[in-house]
Every structure is written in structure tokens, then in C-alpha cells.
Amino acid sequence: MQRPAISCAQEGNSITLSAPPGFDRYAWSTGENSSSITVHETGTYQVWVKHGAGMLGSEPFILNNIDNACGVSGTDAPVSIDNQSIIGYYDLLGRPILQPLKGGMYVVRYANGTAKLQFWKE
């Protein structure tokens, strides 16, 4: 099964993020449990949906600009080969973390839209 894709709709200052319909359970990174949420600030958002005996997570939706929330996010930004700056660290479930911990595995996301799995040895 393909990961659920978050869709975005903006009307004025109201930004609605939605998961695909038809799932028995939704769990957003904000703690909400509906198929859609309304957000008012920048940040990284993700949704998990019921799949078999567990949950399946979406790609993180990165909201950088409230005025143009649905224009470009971390999930659909164009790739720029020149830009390798790190924009975030994520655990294996896609939740943002502040800093990798020694001995842990995590995902590094880059500003050019790429990501890579890392094992922190130091």
C-alpha cells in the first residue's frame, strides 16, 4: 500500500490539511484524530492511518509559509542539486526530532527534497 498523501487547501487564513478518506483511524502529529485538521502556524505535519494491525504514516508535510501554505511543501518541493542544507531530523516513524541520539537510526531531510537514513555512531 502507498503511503497516505496529505492534501492542502487554503481559504484566507484557514489552512486545512486532509488525509485520504476511507480509513478507520487517523492520528495526526498534532494529536488530532480526524481525517482533516485546521492549522494556523508553520511546522511539520504528518498523519498516520490504520493499515492492517498497525499504522501507515504519510511523508511529512512541511509548512514554511502561512501566506502560501499550499504552494510548496517539503513533500512536493522541486529538487535543487546545489542545496544540501539539512532541514530536519526525523525518527523512523517520520516524527521530527531535535537532535539525533548516539546509537540511534534516523532520517535526515535536505532542503533539495532528498532524505537519507543515518546511523549515529559518535
C-alpha positions in Angstrom: 0.0 0.0 0.0 1.2 3.5 -0.8 1.7 6.0 2.0 -1.2 8.4 2.5 -0.7 11.8 0.9 -1.6 14.9 2.7 -3.6 17.4 0.7 -3.7 21.1 1.5 -6.5 23.7 1.0 -6.3 27.4 2.0 -9.1 29.9 2.2 -7.9 33.2 3.6 -6.2 32.4 6.9 -7.7 29.0 7.2 -5.4 26.1 6.2 -6.9 22.6 6.1 -4.7 19.5 5.8 -6.5 16.4 4.8 -5.7 12.7 4.7 -7.3 10.4 2.1 -10.9 9.3 3.1 -11.9 5.8 3.9 -9.7 4.8 6.8 -10.9 3.5 10.2 -8.4 5.6 12.2 -6.4 8.8 11.8 -3.6 10.0 14.0 -2.0 13.4 13.3 1.3 14.6 14.7 -0.8 17.4 16.4 -2.7 14.7 18.4 -5.9 15.1 16.5 -7.8 12.1 15.2 -10.0 13.3 12.3 -9.4 12.9 8.6 -8.7 16.7 8.3 -7.2 19.3 10.6 -7.0 23.1 10.5 -3.6 24.6 11.2 -2.6 28.2 11.9 1.2 28.1 12.1 4.3 26.9 10.3 5.7 23.5 11.1 6.0 19.9 10.1 2.7 17.9 10.0 2.2 14.2 9.4 -0.7 11.7 9.6 -0.9 8.0 10.3 -3.8 5.9 9.1 -4.9 2.4 10.2 -3.4 -0.3 8.0 -3.7 -3.9 8.9 -2.7 -4.4 12.5 -0.7 -1.2 12.6 -0.5 2.3 11.2 1.0 3.7 8.0 2.5 7.2 8.0 2.5 9.9 5.4 5.5 11.8 4.2 6.0 14.9 6.5 4.2 18.0 5.1 6.4 20.9 5.8 4.5 24.2 6.1 7.0 27.1 5.7 4.8 30.0 4.6 1.4 30.7 6.1 0.5 33.1 3.3 1.1 30.5 0.6 0.6 27.3 2.6 -0.5 25.0 -0.2 2.0 26.3 -2.8 5.1 24.2 -2.0 5.8 21.9 0.9 8.5 19.5 1.8 6.6 16.8 0.0 6.5 18.4 -3.4 9.3 20.9 -3.5 11.4 21.0 -6.6 14.8 19.3 -6.3 17.8 21.6 -6.3 21.1 19.7 -6.7 23.0 22.7 -5.3 21.2 22.8 -1.9 22.3 20.1 0.5 21.5 22.0 3.7 19.8 19.9 6.4 16.2 21.0 7.2 15.4 18.4 9.8 16.0 15.1 11.6 13.2 12.5 11.9 12.7 9.2 13.7 11.8 6.1 11.7 8.1 6.9 12.0 8.7 10.4 10.4 8.3 12.4 13.6 10.6 15.4 13.9 13.4 15.1 16.5 15.6 17.9 17.8 18.9 16.1 17.6 20.0 12.5 16.7 21.0 10.4 19.7 24.2 8.3 19.8 23.5 4.7 18.6 20.1 5.6 17.0 18.8 5.5 13.5 17.1 8.5 12.0 16.2 10.2 8.7 17.9 13.3 7.6 15.9 15.6 5.2 17.7 18.0 3.0 16.4 21.3 1.5 16.7 19.9 -2.0 13.9 17.4 -1.2 16.1 14.3 -0.7 16.4 12.3 2.5 18.7 9.6 3.8 18.7 7.1 6.6 21.6 7.6 9.0 23.0 5.6 12.0 24.5 7.9 14.6 27.8 6.4 15.7 29.5 9.2 17.5 
